[in-house]
Amino acid sequence: MPHFSVEYSANLEAEVDLQELADNIRDVAAGTAVFPLGGIRVRLHRSHIYTIADGHPENAFVAI
């Protein structure tokens, strides 16, 4: 059963449609026909507290 966990910086919420991201990951995984459809899980986790190396507040991240 494939599980996709996505961690993202909170400042992305104003810039990215995160539901669309989750749906796209699900659709691509389903389209491979490798995974059982009922077993695909996609979860997004907001990182409330984080820092980026250069300290610039507009920088963001996504980790899958």
Backbone as a ProteinNet text record, in pm:
[ID]
protein_1_A
[PRIMARY]
MPHFSVEYSANLEAEVDLQELADNIRDVAAGTAVFPLGGIRVRLHRSHIYTIADGHPENAFVAI
[TERTIARY]
83.6	0	89.5	85.9	170.2	111.1	195.6	158.3	251.1	194.3	270.5	249	356.3	350.1	420.7	350.6	403.5	409.4	528.2	544.9	571	507.9	525.4	531	598.5	605.8	473	434.2	304.3	285.3	392.9	378.7	339.2	331.2	286.1	134.1	63.1	-82.9	-145.8	-84.5	-138	-99.3	-2.5	51.8	15.6	-12.6	-28.5	-163.1	-231.8	-354.7	-313	-310	-258.1	-350.5	-480.2	-572	-544.9	-518.3	-485.4	-355	-257.1	-132.1	-158.9	-237.2	-269.8	-343.8	-440	-516.4	-426.7	-333.5	-242.7	-151.4	-99.5	-15.6	-96.1	-219.2	-306.8	-332.8	-365.6	-399.5	-280.7	-162.6	-43.7	-13.8	-22.9	0.6	-101.4	-227.2	-331.9	-310.1	-261.9	-241.1	-130.3	-44.5	62.8	11.5	-104.2	-161.9	-70.7	23	113.1	54.4	-16.3	-66.9	-216.2	-262	-406.1	-475.4	-578.8	-644.3	-688.7	-745.3	-792.9	-682.2	-558.2	-447.4	-367.3	-397.1	-319.7	-364.1	-265.9	-292.2	-200.7	-257.9	-180	-215	-113.1	-134.1	-43.7	-99.5	-20.4	-13.6	107.9	132.4	195.7	129.2	178.3	286.7	396.5	501.8	484.2	438.2	409.4	537.6	633.4	758.9	871	944.8	1053.8	1147.9	1262.3	1353.8	1425.7	1453.3	1526.7	1667.7	1767.2	1907.2	1940.9	1887.8	1925	1838.7	1738	1655	1555.9	1547.7	1454.5	1311.3	1221.3	1087	998.2	1033.5	951.7	989	1101.1	1137.8	1048	1026.7	933.6	992.2	923.2	968.4	853.2	875	787.5	878.4	848.2	923.9	826.4	855	765.9	841.8
-116.2	0	124.3	207.5	327	439.4	496.7	612.5	726.8	839	957.3	1061.3	1096	1198.5	1322.4	1432.7	1558.8	1656.8	1707.2	1810.6	1941.1	2049.4	2176.7	2290.6	2398.2	2516.5	2591.5	2645.2	2711.5	2825.7	2890.9	3005.2	2965.4	2837.1	2794.2	2798.7	2800.7	2791.4	2904.8	3021.3	3133.7	3126.8	3040.9	3037.6	2912.2	2802.6	2672.7	2612	2554.8	2480.8	2341.8	2326.2	2202.3	2083.6	2107	1997.4	1946.9	2039	2000.3	1919.8	1960.8	1884.9	1742.7	1728.3	1594.3	1512.2	1573.8	1503.4	1461	1547.3	1513.8	1397.5	1397.3	1284.7	1155.9	1159.8	1042.6	996.4	1090.7	1055.2	994.7	1050.9	997.2	857	837.4	703.8	604.5	644.6	556.1	526.1	624.4	607.7	511.3	479.1	384.2	241.7	214.9	80	-17.1	34.9	-47.5	-71.9	27.3	21.3	-12.1	-86.9	-110	23.3	54.6	183.7	213.9	116.6	138.7	152.9	131	137	265.4	352.7	476.2	574.8	629.5	729.8	850.2	968.5	1091.7	1180	1220.5	1305.1	1427.5	1543.4	1665.8	1713.7	1752.3	1797	1935.3	2029.6	2167.9	2178.5	2239.9	2267.3	2411.8	2426.3	2558.5	2632.9	2558.7	2618.6	2560.6	2647.2	2603.2	2720.1	2690.2	2794.6	2744.7	2835.4	2805	2861	2795.9	2829.2	2976.8	3040.8	3181.3	3277.9	3226.5	3308.5	3397.9	3387.7	3472.9	3424.9	3510.9	3466.9	3425	3460.7	3420.7	3284.4	3229.7	3095.4	2991.8	2884.2	2780.1	2644.7	2538.8	2405.2	2307	2202.7	2086.1	1965.6	1871.4	1747.6	1631.1	1541.5	1427.2	1300.8
0	0	0	-103.2	-105.8	-21.8	58.4	138.8	100.6	64.4	28.7	137.8	206.7	310.7	258.7	262.4	212.8	330	358	458.5	383.8	428.3	358.4	458.9	420.3	505.6	499.7	613	626.7	527.6	487.6	397	255.1	225.1	92.1	76.9	187.1	179.4	98.7	98.2	21.3	-126.2	-159.9	-295.5	-374.7	-305.2	-370.5	-332.1	-428.6	-399.3	-350.6	-219.7	-161.7	-183	-191.3	-223.6	-364.3	-455.1	-592.5	-596.1	-515.8	-507.2	-460.7	-354.4	-302.9	-408.3	-474.1	-578	-693.9	-733.9	-843.7	-807.5	-685.6	-641.6	-646.9	-594.6	-598.3	-741.3	-829	-966.9	-1041.5	-1019.8	-1086.5	-1034.7	-903.4	-847.2	-901.5	-907.4	-959.2	-1107.4	-1181.3	-1324.7	-1361.7	-1267	-1296.7	-1306.8	-1247.1	-1240.8	-1165.7	-1088.7	-1009.8	-871.7	-819.1	-682.1	-681.7	-582.2	-570.5	-538.4	-613.1	-602.2	-459	-391.2	-255.5	-152.8	-194	-100	-104.2	-199.5	-213.5	-105.5	-33	70.1	45.3	51	37.6	156.9	231	348.3	337.8	369.8	374.9	518.8	559.2	696.1	691.3	753.8	759	865.7	830.7	927.1	974.4	1097.5	1153.2	1190.3	1241.8	1286.9	1201.6	1135.8	1048.6	1024.9	973.1	928.9	804.1	714.2	591.9	612	557.1	584.9	567.8	462.2	441.4	522.2	592	677.9	607	475.5	400.1	424.6	472	509.6	392.8	271.7	156.5	102.1	143	96.9	161.5	89.6	134.1	98.6	143.8	107.3	97.8	20.9	14.2	19	106.6	116.4	102.8	7.1	-14.5	22.1
[MASK]
++++++++++++++++++++++++++++++++++++++++++++++++++++++++++++++++

